[in-house]
Amino acid sequence: MARVSSLFHSLFLISSLLLASQTLVSSRTLEKRPPLVPGLSWNYYFPLECPNLEWIIRTNLQKAFKKNTGLAPGILRLFFHDCFANGCDASILLNAPDGKDEKSHPANIGIRPEALQAIEELRSLIYKLCLPVVSCSDILVVAAREAVRQLGGPDFDVPLGRKDSLTFDLNGPNNLPPPFFRTDQLLEVFGKRNFDATDVVALSGAHTYGRAHCSSLANRTIESDPPIDPDFKNKLVATCPTPASSNTVDLDARTPTKFDNMYYINLLNRQGVFTSDQDLASHPQTKEIVNQFASNQMEFFDRFEDAFVKVSQIDVITSRQGKGEIRDRCFVPNEKVSVEAVVVEKVVEFAEAGSFVF
């Protein structure tokens, strides 16, 4: 197995030199990057393990997002719901035979099946090109960054080196803040994980694209606190006459498929879809941050980058702990098989791939 691994790693070292001009470059200087959890690295898979990992994910998602722009916010939501529940360990991807897994939790209503499938498809492609050295959790983090960058948001580096969890926790999604939370509650929940008010407002800006189900905004159609623009409220009522309606609402009616700062401008116009969004514009600890981000998109982007990286490091599993794995399939934990069987399976997989494509 060592010989097989060495052969393919050598091939990729050569290919990485040929593709040096396509290496991703950080949008921020080293001293401005957030501190890293021990075990993670800014260049974990470079130059030997999988030097073209981010390029592979980037180019393949470009095609996918062109076909379906809704896939981008779906992947970003998948990332946050994985990390904030049990930590960034890809536990949200695991399927249970009886259907009782993290995805079945009420907090995960609306998780897009195409987002789940996109991560598994990326995993399959990466394994054919790099061997099984990249975790599903790392793939999800890079894909989420691309979901931001490719729809107009900032480009930034993300630390890698996570391992995948062996199981999931049905109670983990209880840690996710619901859309009816007020700002005091948000600050408390995020504060327990060392996120400050700026982080909270920046991460809420992820609602600059995507959609909401009627069941998650029912209170906005009947309440006036936090304040809501009357015309906007009428539109919500027309789209969601009851919480059981199957309709969806764009989280940003002005630029629903673009990652920008329009979300904050909407809040200043009292057009936040969720209570947790609109309340940020009037709370004493967050209203000035909302105003700042509404008037300065670059400031929002910079703060979002930092907050994203902080989220991506929540309770990660690394090789230092020795309790995670690199899943052979994102949806199931690995079976315990012999080394010989693994070698045979991987050789067959490479043969079926035909040739290396870059």
Solvent accessible surface area in square Angstrom, and as a share of the most:
residue,aa,sasa,rsa
1,M,113,0.51
2,A,83,0.64
3,R,216,0.79
4,V,38,0.22
5,S,31,0.20
6,S,65,0.42
7,L,102,0.51
8,F,27,0.11
9,H,34,0.15
10,S,55,0.36
11,L,71,0.36
12,F,3,0.01
13,L,66,0.33
14,I,102,0.52
15,S,10,0.06
16,S,9,0.06
17,L,128,0.63
18,L,144,0.71
19,L,31,0.15
20,A,61,0.47
21,S,110,0.71
22,Q,73,0.32
23,T,73,0.42
24,L,44,0.22
25,V,121,0.69
26,S,31,0.20
27,S,65,0.42
28,R,39,0.14
29,T,74,0.43
30,L,125,0.62
31,E,145,0.65
32,K,124,0.52
33,R,54,0.20
34,P,19,0.12
35,P,122,0.77
36,L,54,0.27
37,V,51,0.29
38,P,86,0.54
39,G,18,0.17
40,L,13,0.07
41,S,34,0.22
42,W,52,0.18
43,N,95,0.49
44,Y,71,0.27
45,Y,8,0.03
46,F,92,0.38
47,P,63,0.40
48,L,96,0.48
49,E,63,0.28
50,C,1,0.01
51,P,20,0.12
52,N,11,0.06
53,L,4,0.02
54,E,31,0.14
55,W,50,0.17
56,I,2,0.01
57,I,0,0.00
58,R,27,0.10
59,T,35,0.20
60,N,47,0.24
61,L,3,0.02
62,Q,72,0.32
63,K,131,0.55
64,A,29,0.23
65,F,8,0.03
66,K,174,0.74
67,K,179,0.76
68,N,54,0.28
69,T,61,0.35
70,G,16,0.15
71,L,10,0.05
72,A,0,0.00
73,P,15,0.09
74,G,5,0.04
75,I,0,0.00
76,L,10,0.05
77,R,81,0.30
78,L,0,0.00
79,F,5,0.02
80,F,42,0.17
81,H,20,0.09
82,D,1,0.01
83,C,1,0.01
84,F,1,0.00
85,A,2,0.01
86,N,37,0.19
87,G,0,0.00
88,C,1,0.01
89,D,9,0.05
90,A,0,0.00
91,S,1,0.00
92,I,0,0.00
93,L,0,0.00
94,L,3,0.01
95,N,69,0.35
96,A,16,0.12
97,P,150,0.95
98,D,101,0.52
99,G,41,0.39
100,K,130,0.55
101,D,8,0.04
102,E,0,0.00
103,K,44,0.18
104,S,66,0.42
105,H,36,0.16
106,P,97,0.61
107,A,34,0.26
108,N,3,0.02
109,I,100,0.51
110,G,30,0.29
111,I,19,0.10
112,R,25,0.09
113,P,98,0.62
114,E,65,0.29
115,A,0,0.00
116,L,22,0.11
117,Q,79,0.35
118,A,11,0.09
119,I,0,0.00
120,E,19,0.08
121,E,102,0.46
122,L,8,0.04
123,R,7,0.02
124,S,35,0.22
125,L,56,0.28
126,I,0,0.00
127,Y,3,0.01
128,K,64,0.27
129,L,10,0.05
130,C,1,0.01
131,L,11,0.05
132,P,30,0.19
133,V,34,0.20
134,V,0,0.00
135,S,0,0.00
136,C,0,0.00
137,S,1,0.01
138,D,0,0.00
139,I,0,0.00
140,L,2,0.01
141,V,1,0.01
142,V,0,0.00
143,A,0,0.00
144,A,0,0.00
145,R,2,0.01
146,E,0,0.00
147,A,0,0.00
148,V,0,0.00
149,R,56,0.20
150,Q,42,0.19
151,L,18,0.09
152,G,39,0.38
153,G,11,0.11
154,P,12,0.08
155,D,44,0.23
156,F,5,0.02
157,D,24,0.13
158,V,1,0.00
159,P,0,0.00
160,L,6,0.03
161,G,1,0.01
162,R,0,0.00
163,K,32,0.14
164,D,0,0.00
165,S,10,0.06
166,L,86,0.43
167,T,92,0.54
168,F,51,0.21
169,D,66,0.34
170,L,82,0.41
171,N,102,0.52
172,G,3,0.02
173,P,1,0.01
174,N,99,0.51
175,N,64,0.33
176,L,15,0.07
177,P,30,0.19
178,P,34,0.21
179,P,39,0.25
180,F,122,0.51
181,F,36,0.15
182,R,86,0.31
183,T,0,0.00
184,D,92,0.48
185,Q,75,0.33
186,L,9,0.04
187,L,27,0.14
188,E,106,0.48
189,V,35,0.20
190,F,11,0.05
191,G,37,0.36
192,K,155,0.66
193,R,58,0.21
194,N,129,0.66
195,F,11,0.05
196,D,83,0.43
197,A,21,0.16
198,T,41,0.24
199,D,11,0.06
200,V,1,0.01
201,V,0,0.00
202,A,0,0.00
203,L,20,0.10
204,S,17,0.11
205,G,0,0.00
206,A,23,0.18
207,H,54,0.24
208,T,0,0.00
209,Y,3,0.01
210,G,10,0.09
211,R,111,0.40
212,A,3,0.02
213,H,60,0.27
214,C,0,0.00
215,S,66,0.43
216,S,32,0.21
217,L,0,0.00
218,A,28,0.21
219,N,31,0.16
220,R,4,0.02
221,T,20,0.11
222,I,135,0.69
223,E,76,0.34
224,S,79,0.51
225,D,88,0.46
226,P,1,0.01
227,P,56,0.35
228,I,13,0.07
229,D,27,0.14
230,P,84,0.53
231,D,96,0.50
232,F,20,0.08
233,K,44,0.19
234,N,96,0.49
235,K,137,0.58
236,L,3,0.02
237,V,64,0.37
238,A,83,0.65
239,T,45,0.26
240,C,6,0.03
241,P,92,0.58
242,T,70,0.41
243,P,76,0.48
244,A,98,0.76
245,S,25,0.16
246,S,105,0.68
247,N,70,0.36
248,T,51,0.30
249,V,18,0.10
250,D,66,0.34
251,L,17,0.08
252,D,0,0.00
253,A,75,0.58
254,R,111,0.40
255,T,36,0.21
256,P,42,0.27
257,T,75,0.44
258,K,102,0.43
259,F,0,0.00
260,D,10,0.05
261,N,19,0.10
262,M,44,0.20
263,Y,4,0.01
264,Y,0,0.00
265,I,57,0.29
266,N,6,0.03
267,L,2,0.01
268,L,80,0.40
269,N,64,0.33
270,R,105,0.38
271,Q,38,0.17
272,G,3,0.03
273,V,3,0.01
274,F,19,0.08
275,T,5,0.03
276,S,10,0.06
277,D,3,0.02
278,Q,4,0.02
279,D,11,0.06
280,L,0,0.00
281,A,20,0.16
282,S,61,0.40
283,H,23,0.10
284,P,104,0.65
285,Q,107,0.48
286,T,0,0.00
287,K,80,0.34
288,E,118,0.53
289,I,25,0.13
290,V,0,0.00
291,N,61,0.31
292,Q,86,0.38
293,F,1,0.00
294,A,13,0.10
295,S,98,0.63
296,N,70,0.36
297,Q,67,0.30
298,M,127,0.57
299,E,41,0.18
300,F,0,0.00
301,F,13,0.06
302,D,37,0.19
303,R,67,0.24
304,F,2,0.01
305,E,8,0.04
306,D,27,0.14
307,A,0,0.00
308,F,1,0.00
309,V,4,0.02
310,K,67,0.28
311,V,0,0.00
312,S,0,0.00
313,Q,17,0.08
314,I,16,0.08
315,D,93,0.48
316,V,8,0.05
317,I,20,0.10
318,T,2,0.01
319,S,70,0.45
320,R,179,0.65
321,Q,97,0.43
322,G,67,0.64
323,K,124,0.52
324,G,24,0.23
325,E,23,0.10
326,I,34,0.17
327,R,0,0.00
328,D,41,0.21
329,R,97,0.35
330,C,0,0.00
331,F,42,0.18
332,V,72,0.41
333,P,59,0.37
334,N,40,0.20
335,E,141,0.63
336,K,183,0.77
337,V,82,0.47
338,S,58,0.37
339,V,93,0.54
340,E,121,0.54
341,A,48,0.37
342,V,32,0.19
343,V,35,0.20
344,V,96,0.55
345,E,70,0.31
346,K,10,0.04
347,V,70,0.40
348,V,75,0.43
349,E,22,0.10
350,F,23,0.10
351,A,74,0.58
352,E,136,0.61
353,A,37,0.29
354,G,64,0.61
355,S,74,0.48
356,F,67,0.28
357,V,108,0.62
358,F,89,0.37
